[in-house]
């Protein structure tokens, strides 16, 4: 694997192992877990036990995945930072074989135009001639998650281009790089309010929106819905986050939506789909459409009439 793979490791508290593993599995199911909390040593065969295991912190855990060189390490790292920050977990993220200074640049040679129905995501640094009726979204995600390469983003965009007819007021919860807000703007939404808990993501999203000529996007810092503009109801809402955070948001989101407004939920790993559907139903939302790619699911739900 030397030279062609990067070992991406998240280190945190052993009490958070389940959540750390769930987030890491969003990127790859082949997890390597280093957890020595249950290791016991009674003095026998001591020469057979590695000293690093004997001295390992029993309260800490490391979860790693191996990323092939054609995958965007910068995007993977930013995705993890965003999700762990949203979950309130104290973790560190390390990559072996790639210096941090190179992360934001090396992956660019593998980031090419991505066609998603009427919408095509084009790297900001590439020349591209649009076809008739093609909606072009130009992106330079920097260190924020969201280039359109991840399944969760693609699923939302497939739904988004079918629900925006023009003139909507859109709410984007967990905006990341701002890609979904830019897409909504290019599809004809009147105004978009995009929020993220990460100030770095907010800065990147603002820069991307301005660079793509989308001056109808307002970007701000918010912990879920706490800092969201409430001056008028939203005609469309997108939330590309994780299942646990969606469950936290569902009790309150209905009050911000116009009657019959579509709510697009993504970032849902397939085994958690039924949990989200059940919680949505509990708060008056019915599933109208479901999209799945690999182990990822996006749901289009609306308030039952």
C-alpha positions as CSV (number, residue, x, y, z in Angstrom):
1,X,0.0,0.0,0.0
2,X,3.0,2.3,0.4
3,X,2.8,5.3,-1.8
4,X,-0.7,4.8,-3.0
5,X,-2.8,4.9,0.2
6,X,-3.1,7.3,3.1
7,X,-3.9,6.1,6.5
8,X,-6.5,8.5,8.0
9,X,-6.9,8.2,11.7
10,X,-9.3,9.7,14.2
11,X,-8.3,9.5,17.9
12,X,-10.8,10.2,20.7
13,X,-12.2,8.9,23.9
14,X,-13.1,5.2,24.2
15,X,-16.6,6.2,25.5
16,X,-17.2,7.8,22.0
17,X,-16.1,4.8,20.0
18,X,-19.5,4.0,18.7
19,X,-20.1,7.5,17.4
20,X,-16.5,7.8,16.0
21,X,-16.9,4.5,14.2
22,X,-20.3,5.5,12.8
23,X,-18.8,8.8,11.3
24,X,-15.7,7.1,10.0
25,X,-17.9,4.4,8.3
26,X,-19.5,7.2,6.3
27,X,-16.3,7.3,4.3
28,X,-15.3,3.7,4.3
29,X,-16.6,0.5,5.9
30,X,-13.1,-1.0,6.3
31,X,-12.3,0.3,9.8
32,X,-9.2,-0.5,11.8
33,X,-10.0,0.1,15.5
34,X,-7.3,0.3,18.2
35,X,-9.1,-0.1,21.5
36,X,-7.2,-1.5,24.4
37,X,-9.7,-0.7,27.1
38,X,-10.5,-4.4,27.6
39,X,-6.9,-5.6,27.5
40,X,-5.7,-7.2,30.7
41,X,-2.2,-8.5,31.5
42,X,-1.6,-10.9,34.4
43,X,2.2,-11.0,34.1
44,X,2.5,-14.1,32.0
45,X,4.1,-14.1,28.5
46,X,5.1,-10.5,29.0
47,X,7.8,-10.8,26.4
48,X,5.1,-11.5,23.7
49,X,3.2,-8.3,24.3
50,X,4.2,-5.2,22.4
51,X,5.3,-2.4,24.7
52,X,3.1,0.1,22.9
53,X,0.1,-2.0,23.9
54,X,1.2,-2.3,27.5
55,X,1.6,1.5,27.7
56,X,-1.5,2.4,25.7
57,X,-4.0,4.8,27.2
58,X,-7.0,2.6,28.0
59,X,-9.3,5.6,27.9
60,X,-8.4,6.4,24.3
61,X,-9.3,4.8,21.0
62,X,-8.0,5.2,17.4
63,X,-10.2,4.5,14.3
64,X,-8.5,4.4,10.9
65,X,-9.4,4.0,7.3
66,X,-7.1,3.6,4.3
67,X,-7.8,6.1,1.5
68,X,-6.5,5.5,-2.1
69,X,-4.6,8.3,-3.6
70,X,-7.3,9.2,-6.1
71,X,-9.7,10.1,-3.3
72,X,-9.7,13.7,-1.9
73,X,-8.0,13.6,1.5
74,X,-8.7,17.3,2.2
75,X,-12.4,16.7,1.7
76,X,-12.4,13.5,3.8
77,X,-10.7,15.4,6.6
78,X,-13.0,18.4,6.4
79,X,-16.0,16.0,6.4
80,X,-14.8,14.4,9.6
81,X,-14.0,17.7,11.3
82,X,-17.5,19.0,10.4
83,X,-19.3,15.9,11.7
84,X,-17.3,15.5,14.9
85,X,-17.7,19.2,15.7
86,X,-21.5,18.9,15.1
87,X,-21.6,15.9,17.4
88,X,-19.5,17.8,20.1
89,X,-16.8,15.1,20.1
90,X,-13.2,15.9,21.1
91,X,-11.1,14.1,18.5
92,X,-7.9,14.6,16.6
93,X,-7.4,13.7,12.9
94,X,-4.1,12.5,11.5
95,X,-3.0,11.4,8.0
96,X,0.1,9.3,7.4
97,X,2.0,9.8,4.2
98,X,0.6,13.2,3.2
99,X,1.7,16.5,4.8
100,X,-1.0,18.8,6.0
101,X,0.3,21.6,3.8
102,X,-0.4,19.4,0.7
103,X,-3.8,18.2,1.7
104,X,-5.7,21.1,0.2
105,X,-3.9,21.0,-3.1
106,X,-2.9,17.4,-4.0
107,X,-6.5,16.1,-4.5
108,X,-7.4,18.7,-7.0
109,X,-6.0,16.7,-9.9
110,X,-8.6,14.0,-9.2
111,X,-11.6,16.5,-8.9
112,X,-13.2,16.6,-12.3
113,X,-16.7,17.9,-13.5
114,X,-19.5,15.8,-12.1
115,X,-22.9,15.6,-13.9
116,X,-26.0,15.3,-11.8
117,X,-29.0,15.6,-14.0
118,X,-29.4,19.2,-15.1
119,X,-26.6,20.3,-12.7
120,X,-22.9,19.9,-13.3
121,X,-20.3,20.6,-10.6
122,X,-17.2,22.1,-12.2
123,X,-13.9,22.7,-10.3
124,X,-13.3,26.5,-10.1
125,X,-9.9,26.1,-11.7
126,X,-11.1,24.1,-14.8
127,X,-12.4,25.5,-18.1
128,X,-15.8,24.1,-19.1
129,X,-18.2,24.8,-21.8
130,X,-21.8,24.5,-20.6
131,X,-24.4,22.6,-22.8
132,X,-27.8,24.0,-23.5
133,X,-30.0,24.2,-20.3
134,X,-27.1,22.9,-18.2
135,X,-26.8,24.4,-14.7
136,X,-23.2,25.0,-13.8
137,X,-22.0,25.2,-10.2
138,X,-18.3,26.1,-9.8
139,X,-16.6,25.0,-6.6
140,X,-13.3,25.4,-4.8
141,X,-14.2,23.8,-1.5
142,X,-10.8,24.6,0.2
143,X,-10.9,22.8,3.5
144,X,-14.7,22.7,3.8
145,X,-16.6,19.5,3.0
146,X,-18.7,19.5,-0.2
147,X,-17.3,19.1,-3.7
148,X,-20.2,17.0,-5.0
149,X,-18.1,13.8,-5.0
150,X,-19.7,12.4,-1.8
151,X,-22.9,10.4,-2.1
152,X,-24.7,12.5,0.5
153,X,-24.3,15.7,-1.6
154,X,-25.2,14.0,-4.9
155,X,-28.4,12.6,-3.4
156,X,-29.6,16.0,-2.2
157,X,-28.8,17.6,-5.5
158,X,-30.8,15.1,-7.5
159,X,-33.8,15.9,-5.3
160,X,-33.2,19.6,-5.2
161,X,-33.3,20.2,-8.9
162,X,-36.8,18.6,-8.9
163,X,-38.3,20.6,-6.1
164,X,-37.0,24.1,-6.8
165,X,-39.3,25.7,-9.4
166,X,-38.1,29.3,-8.9
167,X,-38.6,32.1,-6.3
168,X,-38.2,30.0,-3.2
169,X,-36.8,31.0,0.2
170,X,-34.3,28.2,1.1
171,X,-32.7,27.1,4.3
172,X,-29.5,25.1,4.2
173,X,-28.6,23.5,7.5
174,X,-25.0,22.4,7.8
175,X,-23.9,24.1,4.6
176,X,-20.2,23.0,4.6
177,X,-18.7,24.4,1.4
178,X,-22.0,26.0,0.4
179,X,-22.4,23.7,-2.6
180,X,-26.1,23.0,-2.0
181,X,-26.9,26.7,-1.5
182,X,-25.1,27.6,-4.7
183,X,-27.0,24.9,-6.5
184,X,-30.3,26.2,-5.1
185,X,-29.4,29.7,-6.3
186,X,-28.5,28.5,-9.8
187,X,-31.8,26.6,-10.0
188,X,-33.7,29.7,-9.4
189,X,-34.3,30.1,-5.7
190,X,-34.9,33.7,-4.7
191,X,-32.9,33.8,-1.5
192,X,-30.9,31.2,0.5
193,X,-29.9,31.3,4.1
194,X,-27.0,28.9,4.8
195,X,-25.7,28.0,8.2
196,X,-22.9,25.9,9.7
197,X,-21.5,25.5,13.2
198,X,-17.9,25.7,11.8
199,X,-16.6,29.3,11.2
200,X,-14.1,27.9,8.6
201,X,-17.0,26.4,6.6
202,X,-18.9,29.7,6.8
203,X,-16.0,31.6,5.5
204,X,-15.4,29.1,2.6
205,X,-19.1,29.0,1.8
206,X,-19.2,32.8,1.6
207,X,-16.2,32.9,-0.7
208,X,-17.6,30.2,-3.0
209,X,-21.0,31.9,-3.2
210,X,-19.5,35.2,-4.2
211,X,-17.0,33.5,-6.6
212,X,-19.9,31.8,-8.4
213,X,-21.9,35.1,-8.6
214,X,-24.6,34.1,-6.1
215,X,-25.3,37.3,-4.2
216,X,-28.6,36.0,-2.9
217,X,-27.0,33.6,-0.4
218,X,-26.6,34.7,3.3
219,X,-24.2,32.6,5.3
220,X,-23.8,32.5,9.0
221,X,-22.7,30.5,12.0
222,X,-25.4,28.6,13.8
223,X,-25.7,25.5,16.0
224,X,-28.4,23.7,14.1
225,X,-31.4,26.1,14.2
226,X,-30.3,28.3,17.0
227,X,-29.1,31.2,14.9
228,X,-31.4,30.8,11.9
229,X,-33.2,33.8,10.4
230,X,-36.9,33.5,11.3
231,X,-38.3,36.6,9.6
232,X,-40.3,34.5,7.1
233,X,-41.1,30.8,6.5
234,X,-38.9,28.7,4.2
235,X,-40.2,27.2,1.1
236,X,-37.5,24.6,0.9
237,X,-35.1,23.2,3.5
238,X,-32.0,21.0,3.0
239,X,-30.1,19.3,5.8
240,X,-27.1,17.2,4.8
241,X,-25.8,16.2,8.2
242,X,-25.9,12.9,10.1
243,X,-28.8,10.9,11.4
244,X,-28.4,11.8,15.1
245,X,-28.3,15.5,14.3
246,X,-31.3,15.2,12.1
247,X,-33.2,13.6,14.9
248,X,-32.3,16.6,17.1
249,X,-33.5,19.0,14.5
250,X,-36.8,17.4,13.6
251,X,-38.9,18.6,16.6
252,X,-38.2,22.2,15.7
253,X,-37.8,22.5,12.0
254,X,-41.6,22.4,11.2
255,X,-42.1,25.8,12.8
256,X,-39.7,27.3,10.2
257,X,-41.3,25.8,7.1
258,X,-44.1,27.1,4.9
259,X,-47.1,24.8,4.6
260,X,-46.2,21.9,2.3
261,X,-42.6,22.9,2.0
262,X,-40.2,20.1,1.0
263,X,-37.6,19.1,3.6
264,X,-34.6,17.2,2.2
265,X,-32.7,15.1,4.7
266,X,-29.4,13.5,3.8
267,X,-26.2,12.2,5.5
268,X,-28.2,9.2,6.6
269,X,-26.4,5.9,6.7
270,X,-28.7,3.1,5.5
271,X,-29.1,1.3,8.9
272,X,-30.4,4.6,10.4
273,X,-33.0,5.3,7.7
274,X,-35.9,3.7,9.6
275,X,-35.0,5.7,12.8
276,X,-35.2,9.0,10.8
277,X,-38.4,8.0,9.0
278,X,-40.0,7.1,12.4
279,X,-38.9,10.4,14.0
280,X,-40.1,12.4,11.0
281,X,-43.6,10.7,11.2
282,X,-43.7,11.5,14.9
283,X,-43.3,15.2,14.1
284,X,-45.8,15.2,11.2
285,X,-43.6,14.5,8.2
286,X,-44.3,11.9,5.6
287,X,-41.8,10.4,3.2
288,X,-42.5,11.5,-0.4
289,X,-39.3,10.3,-2.0
290,X,-36.3,8.2,-1.1
291,X,-32.9,8.1,-2.9
292,X,-30.1,5.7,-2.1
293,X,-26.5,5.4,-3.4
294,X,-24.3,2.7,-1.9
295,X,-24.9,2.8,1.9
296,X,-26.3,6.4,1.9
297,X,-29.9,7.5,1.9
298,X,-31.6,10.9,1.3
299,X,-35.3,11.5,2.1
300,X,-37.7,14.1,0.8
301,X,-40.4,14.6,3.4
302,X,-43.3,17.0,3.8
303,X,-45.7,17.9,6.6
304,X,-48.8,15.7,6.4
305,X,-51.8,17.9,5.5
